[in-house]
Amino acid sequence: MQDATEIILFTALGVAFAIGLVVLALWAQKSVSRVAAYALLALAFLYVGFAFRSENANTWIGIEMTGVAVFGSLAFLSMISSRWFVVLGLLLHPFWAISFHYLGTGSAFTPGPFALANAGFDVFLGLYVAFDIWRAGAKPKADAANSNEGGSTNRNRKAEKGRA
């Protein structure tokens, strides 16, 4: 177990990595929620890698693959349905990381600093994606109506040119 300073340091390091991922996704003009879904899946698989270090690797790999199935399903659902599924996965994953890998029996093979950084990463990224979803839904209705009008006006102009 780490002391309070280390807990804050490693959690802040996870937040810094999440900020870096958001900046990179925005710079590359990619969907932050899609990048977050891939990150959630990758993090779940990292714990499978840690399970190879355990004394009873076969059992632990099976347990960790259950986590991959759960969090991978939420990531997949966020891509085909609602982006809120990745928010749910990102905000549930720290409970798995802290209760099972930092405080629980998974701490035998999981580095404590990684579990703490993972928790900070997940919470920040989950809150950012939730904010992004909220911000996209909070756009004024007038702007959406104007953008639709512009599209239909352009189509009407093209149709009129074709007739003339």
Secondary structure as UniProt FT lines:
FT   HELIX           4..27
FT   TURN            28..29
FT   HELIX           32..51
FT   TURN            52..53
FT   TURN            55..56
FT   HELIX           57..80
FT   HELIX           84..95
FT   HELIX           96..102
FT   HELIX           105..108
FT   HELIX           112..137
FT   HELIX           141..163
//
